[in-house]
Protein backbone atom coordinates (compact mmCIF):
# COMPACT_ATOMS: atom_id res chain seq x y z
CA UNK A 1 0.00 0.00 0.00
CA UNK A 2 1.26 3.50 -0.85
CA UNK A 3 2.43 5.08 2.44
CA UNK A 4 0.31 8.17 1.81
CA UNK A 5 -2.97 6.40 0.99
CA UNK A 6 -4.43 6.71 4.52
CA UNK A 7 -3.43 10.35 4.59
CA UNK A 8 -4.91 10.96 1.16
CA UNK A 9 -8.16 9.47 2.37
CA UNK A 10 -8.22 11.76 5.40
CA UNK A 11 -7.69 14.79 3.19
CA UNK A 12 -10.37 13.70 0.77
CA UNK A 13 -12.87 13.47 3.60
CA UNK A 14 -12.31 17.14 4.42
CA UNK A 15 -15.09 19.49 3.42
CA UNK A 16 -12.89 21.98 1.54
CA UNK A 17 -9.60 20.26 0.73
CA UNK A 18 -8.65 17.51 -1.67
CA UNK A 19 -5.24 15.95 -2.23
CA UNK A 20 -3.10 17.24 -5.04
CA UNK A 21 0.05 15.70 -6.48
CA UNK A 22 2.70 17.59 -8.43
CA UNK A 23 5.32 15.56 -10.23
CA UNK A 24 8.78 17.03 -9.88
CA UNK A 25 12.12 15.80 -11.18
CA UNK A 26 14.40 12.89 -10.36
CA UNK A 27 11.55 10.75 -9.08
CA UNK A 28 10.31 13.28 -6.52
CA UNK A 29 6.64 14.24 -6.27
CA UNK A 30 4.86 16.57 -3.87
CA UNK A 31 1.60 15.92 -2.06
CA UNK A 32 -0.24 19.15 -1.36
CA UNK A 33 -3.86 20.16 -1.00
CA UNK A 34 -6.39 22.00 -3.10
CA UNK A 35 -8.49 24.21 -0.84
CA UNK A 36 -11.87 24.72 -2.51
CA UNK A 37 -12.89 27.42 -0.04
CA UNK A 38 -9.83 29.55 -0.77
CA UNK A 39 -9.56 28.35 -4.38
CA UNK A 40 -5.86 27.78 -3.76
CA UNK A 41 -3.33 25.02 -4.29
CA UNK A 42 -1.10 24.78 -1.23
CA UNK A 43 2.23 23.02 -0.76
CA UNK A 44 3.89 23.54 2.62
CA UNK A 45 6.87 22.17 4.47
CA UNK A 46 8.91 21.21 1.38
CA UNK A 47 12.53 20.55 2.41
CA UNK A 48 15.10 22.45 0.36
CA UNK A 49 18.10 21.47 2.51
CA UNK A 50 19.26 18.50 4.51
CA UNK A 51 18.33 18.94 8.19
CA UNK A 52 21.12 21.11 9.69
CA UNK A 53 21.52 18.86 12.72
CA UNK A 54 24.29 16.71 14.15
CA UNK A 55 27.45 17.17 12.12
CA UNK A 56 25.60 19.64 9.86
CA UNK A 57 24.88 22.06 12.71
CA UNK A 58 26.75 25.32 12.04
CA UNK A 59 27.52 24.18 8.50
CA UNK A 60 26.44 25.82 5.24
CA UNK A 61 23.20 24.24 4.04
CA UNK A 62 23.39 21.09 1.95
CA UNK A 63 20.81 20.74 -0.82
CA UNK A 64 18.06 18.25 -0.03
CA UNK A 65 18.06 15.02 -2.01
CA UNK A 66 15.87 11.93 -1.60
CA UNK A 67 17.40 8.90 0.07
CA UNK A 68 15.36 6.67 -2.24
CA UNK A 69 13.35 7.19 -5.40
CA UNK A 70 10.60 7.49 -6.23
CA UNK A 71 9.75 9.67 -3.23
CA UNK A 72 6.62 11.63 -2.37
CA UNK A 73 7.09 14.66 -0.14
CA UNK A 74 4.24 15.28 2.29
CA UNK A 75 3.69 18.99 1.69
CA UNK A 76 0.34 19.34 3.46
CA UNK A 77 1.36 21.36 6.53
CA UNK A 78 3.83 24.05 7.52
CA UNK A 79 7.10 22.76 8.87
CA UNK A 80 8.36 23.93 12.26
CA UNK A 81 9.93 27.36 12.58
CA UNK A 82 13.63 27.71 13.16
CA UNK A 83 14.72 28.33 16.76
CA UNK A 84 13.91 31.88 17.86
CA UNK A 85 15.59 34.52 19.98
CA UNK A 86 12.72 35.96 22.01
CA UNK A 87 9.62 34.93 20.08
CA UNK A 88 7.40 32.27 21.64
CA UNK A 89 6.29 30.82 18.30
CA UNK A 90 5.81 27.05 18.28
CA UNK A 91 6.66 24.49 17.10
CA UNK A 92 10.38 25.07 16.57
CA UNK A 93 13.13 22.74 15.46
CA UNK A 94 16.66 22.69 14.10
CA UNK A 95 15.20 20.71 11.22
CA UNK A 96 13.44 23.77 9.84
CA UNK A 97 14.76 24.46 6.34
CA UNK A 98 11.53 24.15 4.39
CA UNK A 99 9.62 26.28 1.93
CA UNK A 100 5.98 26.84 1.00
CA UNK A 101 4.19 27.46 -2.30
CA UNK A 102 0.70 28.82 -2.98
CA UNK A 103 -1.21 29.66 -6.11
CA UNK A 104 -4.77 30.19 -7.26
CA UNK A 105 -6.33 26.88 -8.35
CA UNK A 106 -7.12 26.38 -12.02
CA UNK A 107 -5.65 29.67 -13.12
CA UNK A 108 -6.95 30.74 -16.51
CA UNK A 109 -3.40 31.43 -17.58
CA UNK A 110 -1.75 28.59 -19.47
CA UNK A 111 1.59 30.37 -19.24
CA UNK A 112 3.94 30.07 -16.30
CA UNK A 113 3.19 32.75 -13.71
CA UNK A 114 5.53 35.31 -12.13
CA UNK A 115 6.80 34.28 -8.70
CA UNK A 116 7.05 36.42 -5.55
CA UNK A 117 9.33 35.03 -2.84
CA UNK A 118 8.98 36.46 0.67
CA UNK A 119 11.90 36.72 3.14
CA UNK A 120 10.69 37.39 6.68
CA UNK A 121 12.21 39.88 9.09
CA UNK A 122 12.80 39.70 12.82
CA UNK A 123 16.29 41.05 13.36
CA UNK A 124 17.99 37.80 12.26
CA UNK A 125 17.05 36.32 15.64
CA UNK A 126 13.26 36.01 15.34
CA UNK A 127 11.00 35.31 12.38
CA UNK A 128 8.83 32.67 10.77
CA UNK A 129 6.52 32.06 7.81
CA UNK A 130 3.33 31.32 9.76
CA UNK A 131 2.17 34.94 9.68
CA UNK A 132 2.96 35.33 5.99
CA UNK A 133 0.99 32.63 4.21
CA UNK A 134 0.15 34.89 1.27
CA UNK A 135 -3.41 33.54 1.16
CA UNK A 136 -4.95 37.03 0.89
CA UNK A 137 -2.48 38.41 -1.64
CA UNK A 138 -3.32 35.72 -4.18
CA UNK A 139 -7.03 36.50 -4.75
CA UNK A 140 -6.38 40.23 -4.82
CA UNK A 141 -3.59 39.80 -7.38
CA UNK A 142 -5.85 37.55 -9.46
CA UNK A 143 -8.65 40.13 -9.33
CA UNK A 144 -6.19 42.62 -10.81
CA UNK A 145 -5.45 40.18 -13.65
CA UNK A 146 -2.00 39.56 -12.20
CA UNK A 147 -2.08 36.04 -10.73
CA UNK A 148 1.20 35.04 -9.11
CA UNK A 149 2.89 32.13 -7.41
CA UNK A 150 3.71 32.96 -3.78
CA UNK A 151 6.68 31.35 -2.01
CA UNK A 152 8.02 31.69 1.53
CA UNK A 153 10.78 29.84 3.35
CA UNK A 154 12.55 29.46 6.67
CA UNK A 155 16.18 30.31 7.35
CA UNK A 156 18.28 29.77 10.46
CA UNK A 157 18.32 32.53 13.07
CA UNK A 158 20.32 33.61 16.11
CA UNK A 159 23.20 31.41 17.15
CA UNK A 160 22.02 28.66 14.79
CA UNK A 161 22.23 30.85 11.69
CA UNK A 162 24.68 33.54 12.71
CA UNK A 163 26.99 32.21 15.44
CA UNK A 164 29.09 35.10 16.79
CA UNK A 165 32.80 35.33 17.47
CA UNK A 166 36.04 34.63 15.65
CA UNK A 167 35.91 30.93 16.53
CA UNK A 168 32.75 30.63 14.45
CA UNK A 169 34.43 32.17 11.42
CA UNK A 170 37.50 29.99 11.89
CA UNK A 171 35.13 27.03 11.56
CA UNK A 172 33.55 28.45 8.37
CA UNK A 173 30.25 29.17 10.10
CA UNK A 174 29.63 32.78 9.08
CA UNK A 175 26.40 34.08 7.56
CA UNK A 176 24.72 30.66 7.48
CA UNK A 177 21.22 32.16 7.42
CA UNK A 178 22.04 34.09 4.25
CA UNK A 179 23.30 30.88 2.68
CA UNK A 180 20.03 29.19 3.64
CA UNK A 181 18.18 31.95 1.80
CA UNK A 182 20.36 31.52 -1.27
CA UNK A 183 19.81 27.76 -1.35
CA UNK A 184 16.04 28.28 -1.11
CA UNK A 185 16.18 30.67 -4.06
CA UNK A 186 18.19 28.13 -6.05
CA UNK A 187 15.55 25.49 -5.25
CA UNK A 188 12.83 27.82 -6.52
CA UNK A 189 14.77 28.51 -9.71
CA UNK A 190 15.18 24.79 -10.40
CA UNK A 191 11.74 23.55 -9.37
CA UNK A 192 9.07 26.24 -9.45
CA UNK A 193 8.07 25.48 -13.04
CA UNK A 194 6.59 22.16 -11.86
CA UNK A 195 4.17 24.22 -9.76
CA UNK A 196 3.28 26.63 -12.57
CA UNK A 197 5.81 29.36 -11.79
CA UNK A 198 8.18 31.03 -14.22
CA UNK A 199 11.79 30.59 -13.00
CA UNK A 200 12.82 33.55 -15.16
CA UNK A 201 10.31 35.89 -13.48
CA UNK A 202 11.13 35.68 -9.78
CA UNK A 203 10.88 38.76 -7.55
CA UNK A 204 12.18 38.61 -3.98
CA UNK A 205 10.68 40.86 -1.32
CA UNK A 206 11.06 41.24 2.41
CA UNK A 207 10.66 43.53 5.40
CA UNK A 208 13.19 44.76 7.99
CA UNK A 209 15.84 42.02 8.33
CA UNK A 210 14.07 40.39 5.40
CA UNK A 211 14.54 43.55 3.33
CA UNK A 212 18.19 43.75 4.37
CA UNK A 213 18.47 40.10 3.32
CA UNK A 214 16.98 40.97 -0.06
CA UNK A 215 19.73 43.56 -0.42
CA UNK A 216 22.39 41.04 0.60
CA UNK A 217 21.07 38.54 -1.94
CA UNK A 218 21.72 41.10 -4.68
CA UNK A 219 25.34 41.23 -3.46
CA UNK A 220 25.88 37.46 -3.66
CA UNK A 221 29.11 36.62 -5.48
CA UNK A 222 29.66 40.34 -6.18
CA UNK A 223 26.40 40.48 -8.09
CA UNK A 224 26.72 37.30 -10.12
CA UNK A 225 23.44 35.85 -8.82
CA UNK A 226 22.99 33.23 -11.52
CA UNK A 227 19.57 34.45 -12.60
CA UNK A 228 17.71 33.14 -9.54
CA UNK A 229 15.68 36.37 -9.35
CA UNK A 230 15.20 39.40 -11.56
CA UNK A 231 13.66 42.01 -9.24
CA UNK A 232 13.87 43.01 -5.58
CA UNK A 233 11.55 44.85 -3.19
CA UNK A 234 12.92 46.11 0.12
CA UNK A 235 10.43 47.24 2.79
CA UNK A 236 12.18 49.06 5.64
CA UNK A 237 15.68 47.78 5.09
CA UNK A 238 18.63 48.35 2.77
CA UNK A 239 22.00 46.63 2.42
CA UNK A 240 23.65 49.22 4.67
CA UNK A 241 20.89 49.37 7.30
CA UNK A 242 22.53 46.97 9.69
CA UNK A 243 25.79 47.25 11.55
CA UNK A 244 27.98 44.34 10.41
CA UNK A 245 30.96 44.42 12.78
CA UNK A 246 33.79 41.96 12.45
CA UNK A 247 33.45 38.60 14.20
CA UNK A 248 36.07 39.75 16.71
CA UNK A 249 33.92 42.72 17.74
CA UNK A 250 33.84 42.91 21.54
CA UNK A 251 30.07 42.47 21.77
CA UNK A 252 30.20 39.42 19.51
CA UNK A 253 33.07 37.83 21.45
CA UNK A 254 31.30 38.44 24.75
CA UNK A 255 28.20 36.77 23.34
CA UNK A 256 30.24 33.77 22.21
CA UNK A 257 31.83 33.51 25.65
CA UNK A 258 28.40 33.67 27.29
CA UNK A 259 27.05 30.87 25.09
CA UNK A 260 30.11 28.69 25.64
CA UNK A 261 29.74 29.05 29.40
CA UNK A 262 25.96 28.52 29.34
CA UNK A 263 26.33 25.23 27.45
CA UNK A 264 29.14 23.84 29.59
CA UNK A 265 31.70 24.13 26.80
CA UNK A 266 34.08 26.60 28.44
CA UNK A 267 36.71 23.97 29.30
CA UNK A 268 36.50 22.04 26.03
CA UNK A 269 39.65 21.74 23.93
CA UNK A 270 37.63 23.08 20.99
CA UNK A 271 34.78 25.20 22.28
CA UNK A 272 33.11 25.56 18.88
CA UNK A 273 33.05 21.82 18.23
CA UNK A 274 31.63 21.42 21.73
CA UNK A 275 28.80 23.80 20.77
CA UNK A 276 28.16 21.72 17.66
CA UNK A 277 27.28 18.75 19.86
CA UNK A 278 25.64 20.67 22.73
CA UNK A 279 22.03 19.70 23.59
CA UNK A 280 19.73 21.84 21.48
CA UNK A 281 17.66 22.93 24.49
CA UNK A 282 20.77 24.30 26.20
CA UNK A 283 21.91 26.08 23.06
CA UNK A 284 18.46 27.55 22.47
CA UNK A 285 18.25 28.81 26.05
CA UNK A 286 21.67 30.42 25.76
CA UNK A 287 20.50 31.97 22.49
CA UNK A 288 17.69 33.64 24.44
CA UNK A 289 19.55 34.53 27.61
CA UNK A 290 22.37 36.38 25.89
CA UNK A 291 19.87 38.96 24.62
CA UNK A 292 18.75 40.16 28.03
CA UNK A 293 19.02 43.96 28.23
CA UNK A 294 18.81 46.31 31.23
CA UNK A 295 15.42 47.96 31.58
CA UNK A 296 16.88 51.44 31.14
CA UNK A 297 17.92 50.50 27.61
CA UNK A 298 14.87 48.45 26.68
CA UNK A 299 12.73 49.95 23.88
CA UNK A 300 9.72 48.15 22.45
CA UNK A 301 12.04 46.40 20.00
CA UNK A 302 15.64 45.65 20.91
CA UNK A 303 16.80 46.23 17.38
CA UNK A 304 19.97 44.75 15.88
CA UNK A 305 21.66 42.17 18.07
CA UNK A 306 24.99 40.34 18.04
CA UNK A 307 23.46 37.56 15.97
CA UNK A 308 23.46 38.65 12.38
CA UNK A 309 25.50 38.99 9.23
CA UNK A 310 29.18 39.77 9.60
CA UNK A 311 31.96 40.96 7.31
CA UNK A 312 34.49 38.22 6.54
CA UNK A 313 37.10 38.51 3.76
CA UNK A 314 36.27 36.08 0.99
CA UNK A 315 32.65 35.60 2.10
CA UNK A 316 30.18 35.09 -0.74
CA UNK A 317 27.91 37.84 0.63
CA UNK A 318 29.89 40.21 2.83
CA UNK A 319 33.60 40.24 1.95
CA UNK A 320 33.50 43.93 2.81
CA UNK A 321 31.14 46.40 4.47
CA UNK A 322 27.80 46.53 2.66
CA UNK A 323 28.13 50.27 1.99
CA UNK A 324 31.49 49.72 0.29
CA UNK A 325 30.10 46.83 -1.75
CA UNK A 326 27.23 48.99 -2.96
CA UNK A 327 29.44 52.01 -3.66
CA UNK A 328 31.79 49.77 -5.66
CA UNK A 329 28.89 48.52 -7.74
CA UNK A 330 29.41 44.90 -6.72
CA UNK A 331 25.75 43.91 -6.78
CA UNK A 332 23.24 42.59 -9.29
CA UNK A 333 21.79 45.41 -11.38
CA UNK A 334 18.22 44.18 -11.07
CA UNK A 335 15.32 46.67 -10.79
CA UNK A 336 14.44 47.54 -7.19
CA UNK A 337 11.75 49.09 -5.03
CA UNK A 338 13.12 50.41 -1.75
CA UNK A 339 10.87 52.06 0.82
CA UNK A 340 10.69 53.20 4.42
CA UNK A 341 8.12 53.97 7.08
CA UNK A 342 7.74 57.59 8.07
CA UNK A 343 8.62 56.83 11.72
CA UNK A 344 11.12 53.97 11.55
CA UNK A 345 12.90 54.76 14.81
CA UNK A 346 10.06 54.98 17.32
CA UNK A 347 9.91 51.29 18.29
CA UNK A 348 13.70 51.12 18.74
CA UNK A 349 14.10 54.30 20.77
CA UNK A 350 14.70 54.29 24.51
CA UNK A 351 13.10 56.68 26.99
CA UNK A 352 15.60 59.51 27.41
CA UNK A 353 15.03 62.78 29.25
CA UNK A 354 18.19 64.81 28.60
CA UNK A 355 20.71 65.33 25.82
CA UNK A 356 23.31 63.53 27.90
CA UNK A 357 21.03 60.52 28.22
CA UNK A 358 20.63 60.48 24.44
CA UNK A 359 24.42 60.51 24.07
CA UNK A 360 24.76 57.73 26.64
CA UNK A 361 22.10 55.65 24.86
CA UNK A 362 23.81 55.99 21.48
CA UNK A 363 27.32 55.28 22.75
CA UNK A 364 26.52 52.44 25.13
CA UNK A 365 27.39 48.90 24.05
CA UNK A 366 24.53 47.06 25.65
CA UNK A 367 24.76 43.37 26.53
CA UNK A 368 23.92 41.30 23.50
CA UNK A 369 23.62 44.30 21.19
CA UNK A 370 26.00 45.68 18.59
CA UNK A 371 24.79 49.24 18.92
CA UNK A 372 27.28 51.55 20.52
CA UNK A 373 28.94 54.38 18.61
CA UNK A 374 32.46 54.49 19.95
CA UNK A 375 32.95 58.23 19.49
CA UNK A 376 31.21 60.66 21.81
CA UNK A 377 32.42 63.72 19.90
CA UNK A 378 30.86 62.45 16.66
CA UNK A 379 27.58 61.70 18.44
CA UNK A 380 27.55 65.20 19.90
CA UNK A 381 28.05 66.64 16.41
CA UNK A 382 25.31 64.37 15.06
CA UNK A 383 22.85 65.76 17.60
CA UNK A 384 23.40 69.29 16.32
CA UNK A 385 21.43 68.22 13.25
CA UNK A 386 18.46 67.15 15.39
CA UNK A 387 16.92 70.07 17.28
CA UNK A 388 15.98 69.65 20.92
CA UNK A 389 12.41 70.42 19.93
CA UNK A 390 9.49 67.95 20.12
CA UNK A 391 7.93 69.46 16.99
CA UNK A 392 10.94 68.30 14.95
CA UNK A 393 10.95 64.78 16.38
CA UNK A 394 9.40 61.46 15.46
CA UNK A 395 6.57 60.58 15.17
CA UNK A 396 6.69 63.40 12.65
CA UNK A 397 3.79 65.77 12.39
CA UNK A 398 2.73 65.23 16.00
CA UNK A 399 3.56 68.78 17.08
CA UNK A 400 4.56 69.33 20.69
CA UNK A 401 2.80 66.16 21.89
CA UNK A 402 5.09 64.09 24.15
CA UNK A 403 2.72 61.13 24.64
CA UNK A 404 3.49 61.24 28.39
CA UNK A 405 7.01 60.05 27.58
CA UNK A 406 10.39 61.53 28.58
CA UNK A 407 11.34 64.74 26.83
CA UNK A 408 13.98 63.31 24.47
CA UNK A 409 12.02 60.31 23.18
CA UNK A 410 10.97 61.98 19.93
CA UNK A 411 14.43 63.39 19.29
CA UNK A 412 16.12 60.03 19.78
CA UNK A 413 13.48 58.33 17.63
CA UNK A 414 14.34 60.67 14.78
CA UNK A 415 18.07 59.97 15.15
CA UNK A 416 17.66 56.19 15.37
CA UNK A 417 15.30 56.05 12.40
CA UNK A 418 17.80 57.89 10.23
CA UNK A 419 20.83 55.95 11.48
CA UNK A 420 19.32 52.55 10.74
CA UNK A 421 16.86 53.07 7.90
CA UNK A 422 16.51 56.44 6.23
CA UNK A 423 20.20 57.10 5.53
CA UNK A 424 20.77 53.66 4.03
CA UNK A 425 17.54 53.93 2.01
CA UNK A 426 18.68 57.17 0.39
CA UNK A 427 22.26 56.02 -0.15
CA UNK A 428 21.18 52.76 -1.76
CA UNK A 429 18.68 54.35 -4.13
CA UNK A 430 21.00 57.16 -5.11
CA UNK A 431 23.95 54.85 -5.74
CA UNK A 432 21.89 52.29 -7.66
CA UNK A 433 20.24 54.97 -9.79
CA UNK A 434 23.60 56.55 -10.62
CA UNK A 435 24.76 53.12 -11.82
CA UNK A 436 21.81 52.82 -14.17
CA UNK A 437 19.55 50.59 -12.07
CA UNK A 438 15.81 51.12 -12.47
CA UNK A 439 14.82 52.08 -8.93
CA UNK A 440 11.65 53.27 -7.23
CA UNK A 441 11.32 54.80 -3.75
CA UNK A 442 8.40 55.12 -1.38
CA UNK A 443 7.68 56.47 2.08
CA UNK A 444 4.76 54.78 3.80
CA UNK A 445 2.88 57.57 5.55
CA UNK A 446 -0.32 55.85 6.75
CA UNK A 447 -0.68 55.30 10.48
CA UNK A 448 -3.23 52.86 11.84
CA UNK A 449 -6.08 54.53 13.73
CA UNK A 450 -7.33 53.09 16.99
CA UNK A 451 -10.35 51.66 15.16
CA UNK A 452 -8.08 49.30 13.22
CA UNK A 453 -6.63 46.43 15.24
CA UNK A 454 -3.86 45.76 16.04
CA UNK A 455 -3.80 49.25 17.52
CA UNK A 456 -0.32 50.71 17.32
CA UNK A 457 0.00 53.32 20.07
CA UNK A 458 0.09 56.92 18.85
CA UNK A 459 3.62 57.38 20.21
CA UNK A 460 4.91 55.07 17.45
CA UNK A 461 3.36 57.00 14.56
CA UNK A 462 3.79 55.32 11.17
CA UNK A 463 5.91 52.68 12.79
CA UNK A 464 8.31 50.04 11.62
CA UNK A 465 6.36 46.98 10.33
CA UNK A 466 3.17 49.02 9.88
CA UNK A 467 3.00 48.47 6.12
CA UNK A 468 2.83 44.68 6.40
CA UNK A 469 -0.94 44.67 7.00
CA UNK A 470 -1.35 46.48 3.70
CA UNK A 471 1.15 44.45 1.68
CA UNK A 472 -0.43 41.18 2.84
CA UNK A 473 -4.04 42.40 2.57
CA UNK A 474 -4.53 41.71 6.29
CA UNK A 475 -6.64 44.72 7.18
CA UNK A 476 -9.76 43.84 9.20
CA UNK A 477 -13.19 44.09 7.64
CA UNK A 478 -13.85 47.21 9.73
CA UNK A 479 -10.99 49.16 8.12
CA UNK A 480 -11.98 52.49 6.57
CA UNK A 481 -12.43 52.49 2.80
CA UNK A 482 -9.38 54.66 2.15
CA UNK A 483 -7.14 52.13 3.93
CA UNK A 484 -8.59 49.24 1.93
CA UNK A 485 -8.00 51.29 -1.20
CA UNK A 486 -4.38 51.86 -0.16
CA UNK A 487 -3.85 48.14 0.42
CA UNK A 488 -5.23 47.42 -3.04
CA UNK A 489 -2.92 50.04 -4.55
CA UNK A 490 0.09 48.48 -2.84
CA UNK A 491 -0.83 45.04 -4.19
CA UNK A 492 -1.27 46.55 -7.65
CA UNK A 493 2.13 48.25 -7.54
CA UNK A 494 3.93 45.19 -6.11
CA UNK A 495 2.42 42.65 -8.51
CA UNK A 496 2.87 44.95 -11.50
CA UNK A 497 6.55 45.07 -10.61
CA UNK A 498 6.63 41.27 -10.47
CA UNK A 499 5.07 41.13 -13.94
CA UNK A 500 6.94 43.88 -15.80
CA UNK A 501 9.73 45.13 -13.49
CA UNK A 502 7.82 48.42 -13.36
CA UNK A 503 5.35 49.11 -10.52
CA UNK A 504 3.08 51.18 -12.74
CA UNK A 505 0.09 48.98 -13.69
CA UNK A 506 -0.94 48.39 -17.27
CA UNK A 507 -4.31 46.82 -16.43
CA UNK A 508 -7.78 48.24 -15.93
CA UNK A 509 -7.08 49.57 -12.43
CA UNK A 510 -4.77 52.55 -12.74
CA UNK A 511 -2.80 54.11 -9.89
CA UNK A 512 -0.99 57.37 -9.25
CA UNK A 513 2.01 57.31 -11.57
CA UNK A 514 5.21 56.27 -9.78
CA UNK A 515 8.32 57.82 -11.37
CA UNK A 516 11.76 56.30 -11.00
CA UNK A 517 14.02 57.68 -8.28
CA UNK A 518 16.52 59.01 -10.84
CA UNK A 519 18.63 62.14 -10.48
CA UNK A 520 15.71 64.04 -8.96
CA UNK A 521 15.34 61.66 -5.99
CA UNK A 522 11.65 61.19 -6.77
CA UNK A 523 9.63 59.15 -4.31
CA UNK A 524 6.01 58.21 -3.67
CA UNK A 525 4.20 58.95 -0.43
CA UNK A 526 1.78 56.10 0.30
CA UNK A 527 -1.15 57.30 2.40
CA UNK A 528 -4.81 56.39 2.34
CA UNK A 529 -6.67 58.76 0.04
CA UNK A 530 -3.49 60.70 -0.67
CA UNK A 531 -0.87 58.88 -2.72
CA UNK A 532 1.40 61.64 -4.01
CA UNK A 533 4.73 62.18 -5.70
CA UNK A 534 7.38 63.64 -3.38
CA UNK A 535 11.11 64.32 -3.30
CA UNK A 536 13.44 62.31 -1.08
CA UNK A 537 15.23 65.29 0.47
CA UNK A 538 13.94 65.47 4.06
CA UNK A 539 16.53 66.04 6.82
CA UNK A 540 19.06 66.48 4.05
CA UNK A 541 21.99 67.78 6.10
CA UNK A 542 21.54 65.23 8.90
CA UNK A 543 21.33 62.24 6.57
CA UNK A 544 24.30 63.40 4.48
CA UNK A 545 26.31 63.73 7.69
CA UNK A 546 25.45 60.12 8.59
CA UNK A 547 26.22 58.71 5.13
CA UNK A 548 29.53 60.56 4.99
CA UNK A 549 30.72 59.44 8.41
CA UNK A 550 32.00 55.83 8.67
CA UNK A 551 31.76 55.97 12.45
CA UNK A 552 28.00 56.38 12.15
CA UNK A 553 27.16 54.65 8.88
CA UNK A 554 27.29 50.87 8.58
Number of C-alpha atoms within 10 A of each C-alpha: 5 8 8 13 10 11 14 17 12 13 19 16 12 11 10 14 21 18 20 19 16 16 13 16 11 11 12 16 19 21 20 27 24 25 19 13 9 16 18 20 22 26 27 25 22 24 24 24 21 17 19 20 16 12 10 13 19 27 19 20 25 15 15 16 14 13 7 8 11 11 15 19 19 18 24 21 14 18 24 21 26 28 34 26 25 17 13 10 15 13 11 15 17 18 19 27 28 27 26 24 26 24 28 22 14 11 15 10 11 8 10 18 26 23 31 27 23 24 27 26 23 20 23 30 28 21 26 25 24 16 9 18 20 24 19 14 22 26 20 19 19 16 10 18 17 21 23 27 23 25 27 25 30 28 29 31 28 25 28 27 28 25 30 31 26 19 19 21 18 11 12 15 22 30 28 24 27 27 22 24 21 20 21 27 26 20 18 25 21 13 16 22 16 17 20 20 24 20 24 16 21 29 28 28 26 23 26 25 28 26 28 26 28 29 29 25 27 25 25 22 18 21 20 14 17 12 15 22 24 21 26 27 29 27 30 31 29 34 28 27 27 27 22 22 20 20 24 17 17 15 23 26 19 18 27 29 17 17 27 21 14 17 20 15 19 17 10 12 9 11 20 22 17 17 21 18 14 17 11 17 11 15 22 20 17 21 27 20 17 21 20 14 15 9 8 10 18 16 15 12 15 18 19 22 24 34 29 28 27 30 19 21 12 10 16 17 27 23 18 17 20 25 21 14 20 24 15 12 16 17 22 24 20 19 20 28 24 25 28 29 27 27 30 29 31 29 21 23 29 27 21 22 15 14 16 12 15 23 21 17 21 22 16 16 16 19 19 25 21 23 21 15 18 14 13 13 9 15 18 14 11 18 17 10 15 17 11 17 13 20 17 17 26 28 27 18 12 17 13 12 15 17 14 7 13 13 19 23 24 34 27 30 25 24 26 22 24 24 23 26 25 31 25 25 25 24 21 22 25 20 17 24 21 14 13 12 19 20 27 24 27 25 22 23 23 23 23 22 15 11 11 16 12 13 11 16 14 15 20 24 26 27 28 25 16 23 24 16 14 20 21 21 22 16 19 13 9 10 14 14 12 13 19 20 15 21 25 22 22 20 23 27 21 23 30 21 22 25 22 14 21 23 24 19 23 13 12 8 11 12 17 14 14 21 19 22 26 20 9 12 18 19 24 24 23 23 18 19 13 13 19 14 16 15 14 21 13 9 14 11 11 18 23 13 16 22 20 12 13 10 13 19 21 22
